[in-house]
Amino acid sequence: MPGEKRRLSSRRQAEAHPLRKVLAVDDNPLEPHPLIPERPRWSHRLRGLTMDLTPLRTSREYRLLWLGSGISYIGTQLTFVAIPYQVYRITGSTLAVGLTALFELVPLLLLSLVGGAVADAVDRRKLLLVTDSLLALNSLILALHATGDNPKVWILYALAAVNAGLYAMGSPGLRSATPHLLPPEQLVAAAALTGSVQNLGAVAGPMIAGTLIAVIGLPWTYGLDLLTYLVSIVFIFLIAPIPPLPDSNRVSARSVLDGIRFLKGRHVLQGSFVVDINAMVFGMPTALFPAFALERYGGGPEIVGFLYAAPSAGALLAALLSGWTGKIRRQGLAVYIAVLSWGGSLVAFGLSATLLLGLVFLAIAGAADEISAIFRNAILQTAAPKHMQGRLSGLELAVVASGPSLGDLEAGVVASATSIGFAVVSGGFLCIAGVGVIALLMPQFARYDARNPTP
């Protein structure tokens, strides 16, 4: 029949799309689960876009871990906003607020590698229980300190540093626990699920925090963060133990360095780190958002908030529509394409004359960054051996923590010497050029196939 022929022709054209061949799209990467009923025909068309919830359906342990970490992450965003706000209220100095980030960055960089070595050597469940309990105690101290008549800035700096240090110690254990709970073919979907809750927290957390600070005050805002940690502890307690592998090394300076030395000659894992550093250093313009809001868009603080929220909103949308990512086998190449899209979107943002266009391009950039993160996490969790995943997750955290700070520095220096528009546009082009250089130096990363994972 003519209608049937048209449908078959459209399907053949879609299957013959050159990008599908380049990325090695797998139309049926997973066998249907016997407990998951067949979806009606109309929903099959949406399955390729909507988020894959298979990890939540099939693994009780992962479901508990995802819920607990997601709830505590949203609470963390409350403190992320409350500490700088309290510092500014005490001092009235933007420099004092900026120093908060410095006090947080140092323990993040120093302890993330240590936390990775600890994660490989101990029961990850116990590690998360200890770090979450100490983070809850830190939130309690912040709440009690906020009730005083004369709160001290140095105490806030110290507590912010402790908060960051505990996060650095626990995060590698959290990041590297997933491969112990799920089969390899579900790791891409798990990365998208993790990204969805983190981006939801990044979008909603600051807005909720601002409202809470205005309505119930700082002490109770810190108290709600404490409550989220208590809920997280309950969920993690219900998880079965995640013991280290029998041949795991004890925590030592040598075991920490072994994680760095392991990368030697392993171009796929090196590429996943280097391409992210390239994207963050040359393409991260968040330090210029206030200037864009005031000088280009003629707005105030509310416009700054929109600019900060736009990338996270785009990333959240990308995570919610990430069902197709599980079909991609050439995941390294997909990362390159995503980072090129990130750089191109930032070039367009730098050239945008209206706020609406600027927000759209920032949202696209955030979506591209989320797709890159999904595939990079899947590569790390699949290609790296399990006895090294904690240390490599710690190294990844160090990259993630330092990259945006270096990007803000690069953007600020270039903008002060030229203009804010030139700083963003040139950074986007340098990011694109960096991908080309990395692709030439590390062709193995583009050839990485998820069905034959090699580091």
ZAMARGU-4260 file (C-alpha; in steps of 0.2 Angstrom, whole numbers, plus 5000, padded with zeros to 4 digits):
<rodrens>
0) 5000/5000/5000 | 5006/5018/4997 | 5005/5023/5015 | 5015/5007/5020 | 5028/5010/5007
5) 5030/5028/5013 | 5033/5022/5031 | 5046/5009/5026 | 5055/5022/5015 | 5056/5034/5030
10) 5062/5020/5041 | 5076/5015/5028 | 5081/5034/5027 | 5082/5035/5045 | 5092/5019/5047
15) 5104/5025/5033 | 5108/5042/5041 | 5127/5044/5040 | 5128/5049/5058 | 5120/5033/5064
20) 5134/5023/5055 | 5148/5035/5062 | 5142/5033/5080 | 5138/5015/5078 | 5120/5016/5084
25) 5114/5000/5091 | 5095/4999/5089 | 5093/4985/5102 | 5107/4986/5115 | 5097/4978/5129
30) 5086/4963/5129 | 5069/4967/5136 | 5067/4963/5154 | 5054/4950/5158 | 5047/4960/5172
35) 5044/4975/5162 | 5028/4974/5151 | 5029/4978/5133 | 5025/4996/5129 | 5010/5001/5117
40) 5016/5005/5100 | 5014/5024/5101 | 5026/5024/5116 | 5039/5015/5106 | 5042/5031/5096
45) 5046/5040/5112 | 5057/5027/5120 | 5072/5033/5110 | 5071/5050/5118 | 5064/5048/5136
50) 5076/5043/5150 | 5079/5025/5152 | 5073/5020/5170 | 5079/5002/5169 | 5093/5004/5182
55) 5079/5010/5194 | 5068/4996/5190 | 5080/4982/5191 | 5092/4986/5205 | 5085/4989/5223
60) 5103/4994/5228 | 5105/5007/5215 | 5088/5013/5218 | 5092/5017/5236 | 5108/5024/5232
65) 5101/5036/5219 | 5087/5042/5230 | 5098/5045/5245 | 5112/5054/5235 | 5099/5064/5226
70) 5090/5070/5241 | 5106/5075/5250 | 5112/5084/5234 | 5097/5095/5234 | 5101/5099/5252
75) 5119/5103/5248 | 5113/5116/5236 | 5105/5125/5251 | 5121/5126/5260 | 5130/5131/5243
80) 5119/5147/5243 | 5118/5150/5261 | 5137/5151/5266 | 5141/5164/5253 | 5125/5174/5257
85) 5130/5174/5276 | 5148/5179/5272 | 5142/5194/5262 | 5129/5199/5275 | 5143/5199/5288
90) 5156/5208/5278 | 5148/5217/5263 | 5163/5211/5253 | 5162/5202/5236 | 5181/5198/5239
95) 5176/5189/5255 | 5163/5179/5246 | 5176/5174/5232 | 5188/5168/5246 | 5174/5155/5251
100) 5177/5147/5234 | 5196/5146/5237 | 5194/5138/5254 | 5183/5125/5246 | 5194/5122/5231
105) 5210/5117/5240 | 5202/5103/5250 | 5193/5097/5234 | 5209/5096/5225 | 5219/5088/5239
110) 5207/5076/5246 | 5198/5069/5230 | 5213/5058/5226 | 5214/5052/5244 | 5195/5049/5244
115) 5197/5039/5228 | 5211/5028/5236 | 5200/5025/5251 | 5185/5020/5240 | 5195/5007/5232
120) 5201/5000/5249 | 5186/5000/5260 | 5167/4995/5259 | 5160/5010/5249 | 5143/5009/5259
125) 5153/5012/5275 | 5163/5026/5268 | 5147/5035/5262 | 5139/5032/5279 | 5154/5040/5288
130) 5155/5055/5276 | 5137/5058/5276 | 5136/5057/5295 | 5150/5070/5296 | 5142/5081/5283
135) 5126/5081/5294 | 5136/5086/5309 | 5144/5100/5299 | 5127/5106/5294 | 5122/5106/5312
140) 5137/5116/5317 | 5133/5129/5303 | 5115/5130/5310 | 5120/5133/5328 | 5133/5146/5322
145) 5120/5155/5312 | 5109/5157/5328 | 5123/5167/5337 | 5123/5186/5339 | 5140/5188/5331
150) 5144/5175/5318 | 5162/5174/5313 | 5168/5174/5295 | 5183/5163/5298 | 5172/5150/5306
155) 5162/5150/5290 | 5178/5148/5280 | 5183/5133/5290 | 5166/5125/5289 | 5165/5127/5271
160) 5182/5119/5269 | 5177/5105/5280 | 5161/5103/5269 | 5171/5102/5253 | 5184/5090/5261
165) 5171/5078/5266 | 5162/5079/5249 | 5179/5075/5241 | 5182/5060/5252 | 5165/5053/5249
170) 5161/5057/5231 | 5173/5045/5223 | 5165/5031/5233 | 5148/5037/5227 | 5153/5038/5209
175) 5162/5022/5209 | 5149/5012/5217 | 5137/5011/5202 | 5148/4998/5192 | 5147/4987/5207
180) 5128/4988/5207 | 5123/4987/5188 | 5128/4978/5173 | 5139/4987/5160 | 5125/4990/5148
185) 5115/5000/5161 | 5129/5012/5165 | 5125/5025/5152 | 5107/5026/5158 | 5113/5027/5176
190) 5124/5042/5171 | 5109/5050/5164 | 5099/5047/5180 | 5113/5054/5191 | 5114/5069/5179
195) 5095/5072/5180 | 5094/5074/5199 | 5110/5084/5200 | 5104/5096/5187 | 5087/5097/5195
200) 5096/5102/5211 | 5107/5114/5202 | 5091/5123/5195 | 5079/5121/5209 | 5091/5121/5224
205) 5097/5140/5223 | 5079/5146/5220 | 5073/5136/5235 | 5087/5142/5246 | 5084/5160/5242
210) 5066/5158/5247 | 5070/5148/5263 | 5083/5161/5268 | 5070/5175/5266 | 5056/5165/5275
215) 5063/5154/5289 | 5081/5161/5290 | 5099/5154/5289 | 5098/5142/5304 | 5083/5133/5298
220) 5090/5133/5280 | 5106/5124/5287 | 5094/5113/5297 | 5085/5107/5281 | 5102/5102/5274
225) 5105/5092/5290 | 5088/5084/5287 | 5092/5079/5269 | 5108/5070/5275 | 5099/5061/5289
230) 5087/5054/5275 | 5102/5050/5264 | 5110/5040/5278 | 5094/5030/5280 | 5093/5025/5262
235) 5112/5021/5261 | 5110/5010/5277 | 5098/4999/5268 | 5110/4996/5254 | 5119/4979/5255
240) 5138/4981/5258 | 5149/4985/5243 | 5166/4978/5249 | 5182/4981/5240 | 5189/4968/5228
245) 5200/4955/5237 | 5216/4961/5229 | 5213/4979/5233 | 5228/4989/5240 | 5228/4997/5257
250) 5227/5016/5258 | 5244/5024/5256 | 5253/5037/5247 | 5258/5024/5234 | 5240/5018/5231
255) 5235/5037/5228 | 5249/5039/5215 | 5245/5022/5207 | 5229/5030/5201 | 5238/5043/5192
260) 5252/5031/5185 | 5238/5020/5179 | 5233/5033/5166 | 5250/5031/5157 | 5248/5024/5140
265) 5229/5023/5142 | 5223/5035/5129 | 5205/5032/5130 | 5204/5037/5149 | 5217/5051/5146
270) 5206/5058/5132 | 5190/5058/5144 | 5199/5069/5156 | 5209/5080/5144 | 5193/5084/5133
275) 5184/5089/5148 | 5198/5101/5154 | 5198/5108/5137 | 5179/5112/5137 | 5180/5119/5155
280) 5195/5130/5153 | 5191/5138/5136 | 5173/5137/5136 | 5167/5141/5154 | 5161/5159/5155
285) 5151/5159/5171 | 5162/5173/5179 | 5156/5185/5165 | 5138/5182/5168 | 5136/5197/5179
290) 5144/5208/5166 | 5133/5201/5152 | 5118/5204/5163 | 5122/5222/5167 | 5132/5228/5151
295) 5124/5219/5137 | 5106/5214/5142 | 5104/5230/5153 | 5097/5220/5168 | 5100/5216/5186
300) 5102/5202/5198 | 5087/5193/5191 | 5095/5192/5174 | 5111/5185/5182 | 5101/5171/5190
305) 5093/5167/5173 | 5110/5166/5165 | 5117/5154/5179 | 5101/5143/5178 | 5100/5142/5159
310) 5115/5129/5157 | 5108/5118/5171 | 5090/5119/5163 | 5097/5113/5146 | 5107/5099/5155
315) 5091/5093/5164 | 5081/5093/5148 | 5095/5083/5140 | 5096/5070/5154 | 5077/5068/5153
320) 5078/5065/5134 | 5093/5054/5135 | 5085/5037/5131 | 5095/5037/5114 | 5112/5037/5123
325) 5111/5019/5127 | 5112/5014/5109 | 5128/5023/5105 | 5143/5012/5104 | 5156/5025/5098
330) 5155/5035/5114 | 5172/5044/5113 | 5167/5051/5096 | 5150/5056/5104 | 5160/5066/5117
335) 5169/5075/5104 | 5153/5080/5095 | 5145/5086/5111 | 5161/5096/5116 | 5161/5104/5098
340) 5142/5108/5101 | 5147/5116/5118 | 5160/5127/5110 | 5149/5132/5096 | 5134/5136/5107
345) 5146/5147/5118 | 5152/5156/5102 | 5133/5160/5098 | 5130/5165/5116 | 5145/5178/5115
350) 5137/5185/5099 | 5119/5185/5105 | 5112/5203/5106 | 5096/5198/5115 | 5093/5190/5132
355) 5081/5177/5125 | 5094/5171/5112 | 5108/5171/5125 | 5097/5160/5137 | 5093/5148/5122
360) 5112/5146/5117 | 5117/5143/5136 | 5103/5130/5137 | 5110/5121/5122 | 5128/5122/5129
365) 5122/5115/5145 | 5113/5101/5136 | 5129/5097/5126 | 5139/5097/5142 | 5127/5084/5150
370) 5128/5073/5135 | 5147/5074/5136 | 5146/5070/5155 | 5135/5055/5152 | 5147/5047/5139
375) 5163/5051/5149 | 5156/5044/5165 | 5150/5028/5155 | 5168/5026/5148 | 5176/5028/5165
380) 5165/5016/5173 | 5166/5003/5159 | 5184/5004/5153 | 5193/5006/5170 | 5196/4990/5180
385) 5185/4990/5196 | 5200/4990/5207 | 5205/5007/5200 | 5188/5015/5198 | 5188/5024/5215
390) 5205/5032/5212 | 5200/5037/5194 | 5184/5044/5200 | 5194/5055/5213 | 5205/5061/5199
395) 5189/5065/5188 | 5182/5075/5203 | 5199/5085/5204 | 5197/5089/5186 | 5178/5094/5188
400) 5183/5105/5203 | 5197/5114/5195 | 5191/5116/5177 | 5178/5128/5180 | 5189/5139/5191
405) 5202/5139/5178 | 5189/5144/5165 | 5183/5158/5176 | 5201/5164/5177 | 5204/5163/5159
410) 5187/5172/5154 | 5191/5186/5167 | 5208/5189/5161 | 5203/5190/5143 | 5188/5200/5146
415) 5198/5213/5156 | 5211/5214/5141 | 5198/5215/5127 | 5179/5214/5130 | 5166/5201/5137
420) 5160/5196/5120 | 5177/5193/5113 | 5182/5183/5129 | 5167/5171/5127 | 5168/5170/5108
425) 5187/5167/5108 | 5185/5154/5122 | 5172/5145/5112 | 5183/5144/5096 | 5198/5139/5107
430) 5187/5125/5114 | 5183/5119/5096 | 5201/5120/5091 | 5206/5110/5106 | 5195/5096/5101
435) 5204/5095/5084 | 5221/5095/5093 | 5215/5081/5105 | 5208/5071/5091 | 5224/5071/5082
440) 5234/5067/5097 | 5222/5054/5104 | 5213/5045/5089 | 5210/5030/5101 | 5197/5040/5110
445) 5187/5043/5095 | 5188/5025/5090 | 5182/5019/5107 | 5168/5006/5106 | 5157/5002/5121
450) 5155/4984/5116 | 5174/4982/5117 | 5179/4993/5131 | 5198/4996/5132 | 5206/5010/5143
</rodrens>
